[in-house]
Amino acid sequence: MVLLLKNKNENKVYYILKKLILFIMFFLIIIWANIKIEINTIKFLSLISTFYFSIDRIFSISKEVTQLIKSKSVLYYYEHENIPKKILLEEVIEIKYIDKEIDEVELVKQIILFQRLNLNDELLKLINIYKKSKYTKYLQLVESIEYFIFTKLHESRNKKSLKKKLKKIINLKNQKINPVEIFLEYAYILFELNEYFESIKYYEEYFEYLSKEELLRLCEIYIMVNKLDKAQEIKEHFIL
């Protein structure tokens, strides 16, 4: 089933590219023919009409390409949190059809889809499949999803344990996606453990992503470490 879906998507790519190439070739031939032949009013109108419909068709094909990219893109589903449920369900593969032969990108996409749909039992199974498959390119993203949905809930009182797990996640290298929220979570846990200077380092690195609550926390940390000028700067320019 998974292989069938994969082949279907690949065939669709070739089909769209083939259509695009044919329309471009057709358009260029029409232009060339009209240049070679003496242009009169009727031929000119014919050329304009051909140009219009060719451009319209190219736009139509580009929409198909855009939609295909969206359907295959992990980043698209990760970044867009308000995708309608109907669209999410259209892209979901039933868990019984997913096994270790599924490619990494499709598996990560399914993990995000199940997360968005709050299907946590199935989500945990997919995360385990990902880990057993020894995939690594999206491991930081997958580990982050697991942390926020499962680990944090069960170990919320043990901040040192959370710090250890978070450090392992943020130290992963060569990742396709680096989830900002996991780095900000690490900064927060460091704050809770009174490791203020280390916490500041991560809050400053991801400053542009900070919520008002996080800005207030950073301001509080600056005061604790006697960086009053920086605390005042945040209050004046980013909070008040």
Secondary structure, DSSP 8 states (H G I E B T S, - for coil): -HHHHHHHHHHHHHHHHHHHHHHHHHHHHHHHHHHHS---HHHHHHHHHHHHHHHHHHHHHHHHHHHHHHHH-HHHHHH-TT--HHHHHHH---GGG--TTS-HHHHHHHHHHHHHTT-HHHHHHHHHHHHHTT--TTHHHHHHHHIIIIIHHHSTT-HHHHHHHHHHHHT--S-S---HHHHHHHHHHHHHTT-HHHHHHHHHHTGGG--HHHHHHHHHHHHHTT-HHHHHHHIIIII-
